[in-house]
Amino acid sequence: MDIHRCRFVPYPASAINAVAFSHSALPPVPAGKKNLQKNIQVRLAVGRANGDIEIWNPLNGSWHQELLIPGGNDRSIDGLVWVTDPDEEMADGKIIHGKSRLFSVGYTNTITEWDLEKARAKKHASGQHGEIWCLGVQPPSSDLHAPRKLVAGTVDGNLVMYSIEDGDLKFQKSLIRAPSKKVKMVSICFQSRNVVIVGCSNSTICAYDIRNGSLLQQMTLGSDHSSASKNIIVWSVKCLPNGDIVSGDSTGQVCIWDGKTYTQAQRIQSHTQDVLCLAVSADGRRIVSGGMDRRTALYEPVAGQPGRWSKAFHRRYHGHDVKTMASFEGKGMSVVVSGGPDASPVVMPLRAAGKEFHRTLPHLPQTVNVKSASKARFVVSWWDNEVRIWHLSSPSRDLLNGAVATTDLRKTRKLIAQIYVKGDHNITSAAISEDGTFLVASTATDIKAFQLDISDSQQLKIKKVEVASAGHGAMKVEISPDRRWLSWVESGSNVMAAEITVNEDGYAVSAPSKLRRLHRQIPKNILLGGLGTYDRNVTQMVFSPDSKMLSVADIAGWIDTWVLRVPGEETNGTKGEADDASSSDSSDDEEDDQKDATSERWVRNPNAALIPKLDSAPVVLSFSKTPRQEGEDYTLLAITTLKQVLIFNPLRGSLADWSRRNTYAKLPEQLRVTRDLVKGVVWQGPRVWIYGISFLFMLDLSQDLDSQDASALSKQKSSLKRKRDGKENGAGGKMDHQNALAPHKIRAAVAGQDGATEWVDVEMADADDQKGAASSGVEDEDDDYDEDMEGGELQRLRDGEAGREEQKKDSVKQKAKWWHTYQYRPILGIVPLDGETVEESNGASEGIPIPPLEVALVERPSWDCEVPPRYFSNGERER
């Protein structure tokens, strides 16, 4: 495989302003109900400065970004709260877990509720007050039917209440109006159902009764003599289970307040700059703070001194301010997730702090925001409301061996188009045809299509093409390989398809038709509670290489397939089957089918219902690019969050023989233990190149894996990586030794001048600078380590013609069953390009030829992304 290593795509990294868990902790499981927590849908919401909202599934430490809701122009997410209703018991004894609703604020006077089932904003509400700076939700009452409220603090000193009864969202009343508009309500939390604690910008913390708006107590912090304003800003407040209050302020101090007398019990100077965020454990035994000095500090109670706390340790997990954090405990997990301007969420162990490593999640999205027009050698990427197209003119071999090798590499690529999509919403998805003549970009409200034409002068001409999307927009769009069909997903789970025709004026897109999905039996208690039908959101969509089959998969793991029928063909098995839509929608679809009876149309695959449900959410769905012979079935690849590699024959609705023989246990251990999830795949004949944010893996599907061969190399490298044995708490792996926070003396035996062995002390590195290797997703892997120690594909190109011995080694390597490397990171995406047309001696596996493959591998390192300047304390400098 020939690789263009590309870092010219300026995909931006957006700061994390807010994180929130749908459940801070799960209640203890009653006796006899061990499976009570199994159906509780815990999610993490991450809000970014560009208005994006990401929904993450913790997955017991796998951390899958399930959904990304793009923002819009001049939008920002600066606060997130979940409202989760109490559980209810049905007449048959089954539990309906409380419905979860997500609300956000963005330094405006508006509160937004998000519809996760349709991946868009659901309601907006605002009042006659200033910008909202903080938002809190009223705790539930013992009375399950008692309504809950949202309470918000504003920049002009108001404390306002919003009603969320009966699924609604509306402004209710103003509780407090500050005597001076210079006072800002900065942070908020509830001490009890009726008492709210508010941190202000005038060196005070106030306790209010929301029933009548009365001030119960005002706590003061004095003056900040190091600041020109002398006012102390209380950036964060939290309440412990016993009612005590914890605050973090602009002096770098964490203060503990008695929850009964509202007096200060302790003050801890743990940061050199502002403390911006706090998190507390469910049992109230641990406090975590994050600040502008990049420190994350952990506090624990002092043994034998009730009410006294001490700092256990601090680390610098982030490269910038620690702006927000949230904790979660349950399902075997105990973690704190933090974020800031460096754009990467960091997962820190809470209960096992000091015994487990942290983990840095990727700043790039799980979806691949890169596509290619392989025949035209175009590379397309998109972000915000912008689409950019580059042309890679020279094959990778010419860059190293030909005349092009002596020229500037930047001249071999050219930015040929920048397209800005009008509207208030950012781009959700984009696609381009293989010949590079048709481009589609979608937003939450519209679908834009463009005809691309390259003239002799190499100037790209762009012409808009109308798409009858009925104003619904789309979350995902795809173009068939033959450029005859356009398919998209609207409202989260509705699959649409429209024919692309060519007339004298150019391209035209016909009216779309809805493709009916199979009805899935979802238990009533799950449908009515939690996130409802959220897991029916379609996240994967792909056309077969011959454009005659379309397949989609949702978060729940269900796969739906449709086949293209020509007029007069039988559609056995497609009539009389129910779908997930309403009866009115079904009637409309039947009318469309009758109307299009004389043209080609998409019908449900007769054996679609035989394809089993995946054990976990799919992260990849792809058809093999090998041409299908007459009478043969398609090869459909699905890879899940559990690293299951499954091959289906969709026409038969069955698992392929390769997957029956090669179970999960036979997959190479390097793939199974990698923490980062798979992002995408690229096909090369029977080979499939699997990649994630930090790895590139090859599997040869024409050969069966051998469990012994798969683990042989791992045994040789056992000293190079930490084992993932034992129970973990959802962050990184366990440290190799006990009491890892305590100082250790390490001695080494060296030869002295007289030949005698001497023991010499070895100094340890500064703990603040030690980054857990789990941050890259593969623990203790050397960045330069490569299984292909003899030299990679690009190295062989640089070396030119090799001798017979080297060719023999290459032949053995090309017949390998699997191969992997970690030298490319972080990977935004890998897309294929048309390689050379000359015949190559690439070897074969069991008689199956390996065609040449040329790809563009797009990396986007975090250090190359623009971030605002960060704080440096005395004596510090940029490294």
N, C-alpha and C positions, 0 to 999 in steps of 0.2 A: 504494500500500500504506500503510495506517494502522498506526502503530507505537505500542504501549505500551512505553516504555523503563522496564524494571523493575529495581530494585536492592534490592528488599525480601526476596529469597530469601537467607537467611543460610547459604549453602553453605560449610562450614568448609574451611579450608586446613590440611592436616596436614604437620607437619615431616618433612623427609627425614633419616632416621637412618643409612641405609646405601645404597651403590651398588656394583655389582660387574658386570664384564664376564665373559661366558662364556669369552672368550679375551683375554688381555692383549695378545697379538701373534700374528700368523700367521706360520708358518715360510716361508722363501723358497721360491719355486716352482722345482722342478727343471727342467732343460732338457727340452723336449718335452712338458711337462705344464702348459701355460698355463692350462688350465681347472680346475686342481686346487683352487683356492680358491673357485671359483664356487659349489659346493654346501655350503661351510662355513657353518653357521647361527650367526652371531654375534648375541648378544642382550645387552642391558643390563637388569639387574634393579635396581629402585628400591624400597627398603623405607621405609615411613612409620611415624610414631608411632602412628597409629590401627590398625596391623596390616595395612594394604593392601600388596600387592606388585604392582608394575607391570612388565610386560615390554615393553621398547622394542626396535624394530629400527632400527639406525642408518641403513640405506638410503642409504648414501653421502652422508649429510648431511640427508636428509629427516626422519628421526627420527619414526617412527610408533609410537605406543603401541598395541601389538597386543592386549594382554590386561591386565585388572585383576582380581586376586584379592582380594576384600574381606576385611578382618580380622574381628575379633570383640570382644566385651566384654573390657575390661582386657587387651588384647593390644597388643603393640608389636613392630616389627621393628627390631632394633638391630644386627644383623650379618648379612651375606650372603656366601656363598662358592659358587662353581661348582666342580664336579669334572668335568673333561673328560678322558675316556680317550684314549690314543694312537690314531692312525689305524691301520687294518689294510688289507691288500691282498687282494682276492679272487682266486680261481683264474683268472678271466678278465681280471685286470689292473685292475679297477675298485677304487676306494678307498672303504672304509667309514670315514667320519670318526667320531672318537671320540664316544661317547655323553656327553651333557651332563646333569648332575644339579645341582639347586639346593637348598641347605641354608640354614637361617636360625636365629638365636637371638634371644631377646627379653628379656634380663635375668631369665631364669628358669633352672632347671637342666635345661631340655629343649632338644634339638636337633630341628628339624622338617625333613623332606624334602618337597618339593612336586612334585606330579604335574601338570606343565604340560599334558599331553594331556587331562586331565580337569578342569583348573583348580581343584584342591583339594589339601589336605594329603594326603600319601601315607603317611608314617610319622613316628612320634615316638619318641624315645629319651631316657632320663635316667639319672642315677646318683646315688650318695650323695655329693653335693658341693654347694657353694653355687651361687649364680647365675653364669651364664656371661657374661663381659664381652668376650671376644674369641675368635675362631675362625679357625683356619688349616688349610689342606689340604696334605698331604705331596706334594712334587713327584714326577712319574713317574720310573721307573727305566728304564735301558736294556733291561731285561727287561720286555717288554710285559705279561707275565702277573703281574708282581710286584704284590701288593696295595698300596693306598694307604690312609692313615689320616687321620682328622680329629683335630686336637689343639686343645683348648680351655683357656683360662685362666679361673679363677673368682675371685669376690669374696673368698673365704676363703683365697686363696693356693695353690690346688691347680692342677696341670697334669694334665689327664686326656686319655685317648685313646679314640676311638670307631672301631669297625670299620665299613667300608662295602663289604665284599667281597660279591660275587655279588648285588648289588642290595639288600643288607640294610643296616640301620642299628641298631647296638647298642653299649652301653657295654662297653669292653674292660678297661681298667685305669686306675689312678691312677699317673701318672709321678712327680710331685713333690708333697710336702706341706710347705708353708712352716712354719717353726718358730713363726711368729706369724700369727694370723688377721687381724692388722691390715694385713698386706701384701696388696695386690690385684694380680692379673695383669690389666693394662689393655690391652695391645696385643701383637700376635704376628705373626711372619713366619718363613719358612723360609730359612735361609742355604744349605743343601744338603738332600739327601734325608733325612739323619739328624740335622741340627743345626737347632734351632729357637731363634730369638731372641725374648725376652719382655721387654717394657717394664713396669716395676712402679711402684707408687705410693710407694716409699720411696727415690727418687733413684737407682735402680739399673736396669741392663739386664743380663739374664742370658742366657748361651748354654748350652743343655742338649743332651745326646745322648739322643734319644728311644729308642734301643735298650736302654739300661740306666738311664735317668733320672739320669745323673750330671751335675753342674755342671761345665762346661768352663771358664767364665770369668765373672766378675762385673765389670761396668763401672759406675763411680760418677760422678755428676754434681755432687756437693757438696751445698750447702744453699742454699735460697732464703730470703735474709734479708728479702725484702719480704713473705713470707707468714708467717702466725702459726704454721703447722705446720712450716715450714722444710723440709718434704719436697718434692721435685720430682716431679711426676707425668709419666711418659713416655706421652703420649697416643697416639703413633704411632711405629712402626718399620717400615722398609723395607730391603731388601737390593738392592744394585746387582749387575749381572751378574758383576763381578769379585770379588764377595764382600764388598765394603765395606758398612758399615751406616750408615743414615741414621736419625736420631731427631728427633722434635719434642716439646717438653715444655712445662710450665706456666710457664716463664720467658720464653716467646716466642722461644726459641733453636732453631735447626736445627743439629744436631751431626753431623759426619762421623767415623766410627770405622773404623780399619784392620781389615779382615776377617781378617787373619792373626794379628796381635798383640793384637787387641781393645783397642787404646789409642785415645784421642781424637786425631784428626788436625786437626780444625778446628771452630771454634764460630762461628756466624753469628747475630748479633742482628738478625733481620729483621721481627719482629712486636712490637707493644707489649703484647700479651696472649698467652694460651696458644696454642700451635700444636696444632691438633686433628687434622689429617690430612696425609698425604703421598702423593705419587704419583711414580713414576720412569718414564722412557722405556725402551723395550725395549733400546736400545743403551747405556743407562747414561750418556748425555750430557746429560740434563736431569733436574732435580728440581723438583717443584712442591709448595708448601706452602700450607695454608689455616689460618686462625686465628680466634680469637674477635673480633679487631679488624676482621673482615670483609675482610681482605686476602687476595689470592691472589698468591703470589710465585713467580717463576721463577728458577732457579739454573743456571749453566752453568760448565764447567771453565775455569780461568784458563789462557790460552794460554802455553805454555812453562813451566808449573809443574805437573807431574804431581801429582795428588792434591789440588790446591787448587781451591776453588770460590768463585764470587762471585755475588751477587744481580744478575740482569740488570734486573729491574723488578718492580713490584707494581701491582696494580689492585684496585679494589673492585667486583667484579661482583655481589656479593650485598648485600642490605640487612640481613643478620643474620649470625650466626656461620657460618663455613665448616666444617661438621662432618664431612663425608666426601667422598672423591673417589676416582676410579679412572681408569686410562688404557687406551687401546686404539690399536694401530697395525696397519694392514693394510687391504687392499682400497682402497688409495688414501687412507685416512684416518689421521690422527694427532691425537688429541684427548684431552682430560681432561674428565671430567664430574664436577661437584661439586654438593653440595646441603647444605641446612641448614634452620633453622627458618622461613625465608622461603618454603619449600614449592616453589620453582621450580628445577628442574635447570638448571645453566648449563654450556654446552659451550664449552670454551676450546681454541683451536688449540695443539698441542704443538710439532710440528716447524716450523710456520709462525708461532710465537708472535711477536707484534710486527709481523707482515705481514698478518694477517687479523683480522677482528673476532670477538668472541665472540658467542654466541647464547644467549638465555634461553628455555628451553622453557616451555610453559604450566603453571601450577599446577593447572589444571582438567583433568578427564579427557577423553579423546578421545570416549568415549560421551556421549550427551546425557542428562543426569540431570534432564530436564524433560519433562513430557508435559502435554497439555491435553485437557479434555472440551469441545470447541469449542461444542457446542450448549448446554451449561450454563454456559459461560464460566468453567470451572475451570482453574486452573494448579496442577499437581502437581509437587513435587520431593521427592527423598529423599536421605538420607545416613546413614551408620552404621546404626542400627536404627529410624530415624524416617522417617515419611512426613508431609508437610504439604500441605494443600490450601487454596488461596486462591480467592476469588470476585471477579472484576473486574466490577462491576455496570454501569459506564457505558462506552459506546463511546468511542473516542478522539476522535471529532469533537465529542461533547458536552463533553468535557473542555476544549475550547478555544473553542467557539462558543456552547454552550448555557448553561443556568442553572447547570450543574455547574461551569462554568469559574471561578466566583467562590468556590467552596467549597474546602476543604482537600482536596488530591489523595489524602491518606491515607484519607479517608473513602470513596473510591470503590473501595477494595479491602478485603477482610475475610478474615482467617484463620479458616476455618470448621471445620478439623479438624486434629488432630495424632494420628497413629496410631503407636504403638510396637509393633514386632514382637518378641514374646518369643523367647528363645533366645540361644545364645552366638555366633551368626554374624550379621554385618552383612548388609544388604540388597544383593543383586546387581543386581536390576532391578525395575521396576514399570511398570504400565500401567493406564489407565483408559478406560472406554468413552466414546464420543462424547457420549452423553446424560448422563454423569456418575453413573450408577447402579450401576456395577460396577467395583471396584478390585481389582487383584492385585499382590502384592509377593512376591518370591522371595528365599530365602537359599540357602546352599550345601547345606542339609539339608532344606528344607521350602518349600512354596508356600502362601501365605496369600491368601485371597480374602475380600472384604467387599462387602456390599450397602449402598449409600448411598441415603438417602431424605431429601429436604428437605421439611419440613412447612410449613404456612402461617406459622409463627412464624420461619421461616428458620433453624431449628435442624437441623443435620445429624444424622440418626440412622444409626448404623453397626451392621450385623449381620454376624456372621461366617458365611462359607460354606465348607463342607468341600470339600477338593480331594484326590482320590485320587492323590497324587503318589508313593506308595510310598516316601517318605522319601528320595528322591534329590535333591530341591531342583532349582534351575535357575539357569543363568547369564543367561538372557534370557527374557522373557515378552512376549507380544503378545495383544491382543484384537482380533477382527475388527470392521470398521466396523458390521456389523449386530448385534453383540453375541451372536452365536450360537456362536462358536468361541473357544477359548482354546488357544494354542500356546506351547510353551516348548522350551528347549534344555537337556538334562541331560547330565551327564558330558562336557561340552565339545562333543560332536558329534552326539548323538542328538536328533532332532527328534520331539517329541511333540505330539499334538493331542487335545483333549477337547471335547465338545459342552456348551454352556451352555443349560440348559433352565429354564423358568419353571413353577413349580407354585403351589399355594395358599399355601405357606410362603415363597415368594420364589424366589430363584435356586438352582440346583443344578448341579454340575459332574459329568458322567458319567465313567466310567473312561476313562483315556487310551489311545490307540493309537499305536504307533510308526510314523512315516513313513519308509519305506525310501529311503535316498539312493543315488544311482548309484555303482557301483563305479568307482574311478579307478585307472588303472595307474600305480602309484608304483614307481620302480626299487628293487630290493632293497637296494642299497647305501645308498640314502637312508633307506629304511624302518628299517634295522637300526642306523643311526648317528645322530649329531647329536641332534635333538630328537624323532626318531621321527615319529609322526603328529600332532605338535603343530599343524602348519599346517592340519589338518582341523577345527580349532576353528571353530564357527559364530559369526561376529561380527555378521552382519546378518540380519534377519528382518522380513518385511513382508507384509501382506495386500493384495490388490487392493481398490479402492474398492467393488466389488460383493460382496466377501467370497467369491468363487468361485475364487480362485487364491492360493496361498501360495508365497513364494519365500524362499530363504535363500542365504547366501554365506559361504564360509570364508576363512581367512587366505591359503590357497594361491591363491585366485581362482576356485574352482569355484562355479558357480551351480546350485542344484537348485530345481525347481518342481513343484508338485502342483496338481491341479484337483479341484474338488468334484463328485462324481458322485452323481446321484440313482438310486434303484433302477431297474434295467432298462436303464440306459445302457451302451453299449459302452465297454470299457476297453482298446481295441487299443493294443498297444505297451507295455503295462505288465506283461505276464506274461513270465516267463522271463528277466528282466533281473536280474543279480546286484547286490548292494549291498555296503556296507562292513561290515555286521554279520556276526556269526557265523551258522552254519547253524541253530543252535538258536534264535537270535533270529528268523531268517527264518521258521522253522516256527511260532513263536508268533504272528508277524504274520499269517501265512496263516490261522491258526485265527480270529484276531480278524476278518479280512476276511470269512470264511465266516459268522461269528456275526452280523456287521452287514450281511449281504447285503440285508436288507430296509429298511435305513436309508441316509441319506446318508453318504458316506464320502470320505476324501481318497485319491486315487490319483495315481501319478506322471504327470506331463505326458508324453504319448506322444513329443513332440519335445524333451524336456528334454536328451537327450544331444547335440543339435545345437548347443546354446548353447556357444560356445567358452570356453575358459579365459582368464581375464583375465591381462594381463601382470604385474600386481602386485596386492597385497591391496586389496580394495574398502573404502572408508571410508563409502560411501553406497549404499544400495539402496532404491529408492522407485518406486512406481507413480504415474503421472499421475492426477490427480483428475478429469480431464475425463470425463464420462459416455461409456461405450463403446456404440456403436450395434450392432445385431444384425449378426453376421457379421464385425465388426471385431476386430482383435487388441488386446491390451493394450499399453501403453507402459511399459516397465520401464527405469528410469534407473539406471545404475551409474557411480560415480565412484571412481577408484583413487588410490593414493598418488602416482602419477605425473601427476596432474591430467588423466587421460583421462576425457572425458565421453562415455559410450557409451549409446545407446538401443537396446533390444532389443524385438523382437516375440516374446514367449516361446511363444505357441501355435504359431508357425511355427518357433521355434528359430533365428531369424536376426537379423542386425543390421538395424536400421531404416534406411530410406533417408536420413534426416537425418544419421545417423552416417557413412554411406558418403560423403556429400557434404562433411561438415564434420569433417575430420580434426583431429588434435591441433595441427597447424601453423596451422590457421585460428582456433583459439581466441584470444581477446584476450590480448595479452602480459601484461597486469596479472594475469590469472589464472595464467598459466604460470610467472611468475617469483616469485609469492608463496611464501614458504618454508613458512608454516603450512599444514597439511593441512585439507581440507574436513571439517566435522563433521556437517552435515546440510543438508536442503533443505526448502523450503516451496513448494507449487504455487499458481499463480494462473492458471488457464486454461492457455494454451500457454506461459506464462512459468514459469520455475523460478528461485526465489531460493536461491542457494547461499551458505552461510556457513561461516566458520571462526572460529578464536579471535579474529581481529583484522580480519576483512573481511566484507563483504556484497556479493554479486555477483548480477546478474540476466542470464539468457539467455532470449531469445525463441525457442523451438523451432519456431515457425511460420515463421521466416525463416532463410535461409542466411546464415552468416557470410561476411564478405569479408576476406581476409587483409590487404588494404591498409587497409581501414577499421579493422581490429582493431589495427593498429600505428601509425595516424596520430597518435593522442593520445600514444602512448608516445614518438614522436619529438619531439613538442613539449615533453615533460617530461624529455628525456634529461639535462638539467642538474640535475634534482631527485632523481635516484636513482643509486646506484652500479650499474654493469653487473656482471652475473654471468658475465663472460667469463673464460676460463682455468680451470685446474684448481684446485679447492679441496680442503681437507683435512677437511671434515665439520663445521665450525663455522659462522661467519658468512662474509660475502663478503670479498674481498681489499680491502685498503686502497688508496687512490688513488695513493699515492706510495711510493717505496722508502724503506727505513730509517725507517719511520714512528715508531719509538721515539726517534729523535734529535730534539733541539729544532730548530724551524724558525722563521725570522724571516719574518714576512709584512708587506708594506708596501702601502699603499693611496694612490692619487693623489686629492688633494682640492684644491679651489680655495682659494687664499689670499685675504687681504684685498685685495691689489692686482690680483687677477684671475689671477695666475700659478699654475701647478700646483705643488703641493708634495707630497712623498712623506712619509707619516706611518707610523710603526711601529704595527702592530695587535697587541695582546697576545692570547696564546692562553689558552684556558680551562684550568683545572686538569685534568690528565689523569686524576686519580683520579675526577673527577665525570663524565667522558665515558662515556656508555653507548652501546655499539654499537647502531646502529639496527636491526641484525638481531634484537635481542631481541624486537621486536614481530612478527617474521616478514616484514616488508616494509621494505627498507632505504631510509633517507633519505626516508621519506614523512612529510610534515607531518601531525600529528594532526588539524589543522583543515582540511586540504586535502580537497576533495570534488570529484569530477568534475561533480557537479550544482551548479555554481557559481551558477546562477540561483536556487537555493533548493530544498530537499527537499520531500518530501510533507508533513511536519509544518509546514514554513514556509508552504506554500501554505494550509494550514488556518488558521494564525494570521492570515494576511493577508486571509482571507475571500474574497469574490468578486473575481476578477481581471478586468481589461479584456480586450478582444478580442485584443490583441497578446500578452498573457500566456497566454491560452487557446491561441493558436496555437503558442506555444513549448511549452506542456505537451503539445499534441497531437503535435508533432514528437518530443518526448522520449518519449512513451508508445509511439511506433512505433519507438523505438530497438531495435537488435538486442541490445545489451548495455549494462550500466550497473554501476557499482560505487562503494563508499565504504569508508573506513577509520575513520569517526568513531565506530563502536561497538566497544568493546573493554574487557576481554576478555569474550567472549560465552560464557555457559554453555549457552544454547540459545535457539531461536526456535520458537514453537508457534503454530498458527492459532487464531483465535477467530471466532465467528460475527459478521459485520459487519452493517451496516444492511440492511434489506430493501428500501429504496427503490431505484429505478433510478438508475444513475449514468451520466454520459456519460464513460466511460473511454477511448473510442477503440477502435480495432481494428487488427489487423495482418493484412493480406490477407484481410479479411472475418471473421476469428475474433474474437469479442468477448472483452474482458478483464473478468472478473467482479471485484467489489470484494473486497478482502482486508484483514483486520485481524489483527494478530499481537501476541503478547507477546514482546518481545525482552529476555531476562534477562541482565544483566551482573553480573559478580562481580569487581570490581577487587581486586588483591592488597592495596592499602593499606586496604581496608575489612575485611580478615580479621584476626581476633585472633591475635597472635603474642606470645610471651613477651618481656619487656623485654630490650633488647640493650645491649651494652657501649659506653660512650663514653669515649674517652681524654681527656686533659687538653686543654681548649680546644674540644672538640667539643660539638655540641648537635644536637637533632632539627631537621631542615630541613622 
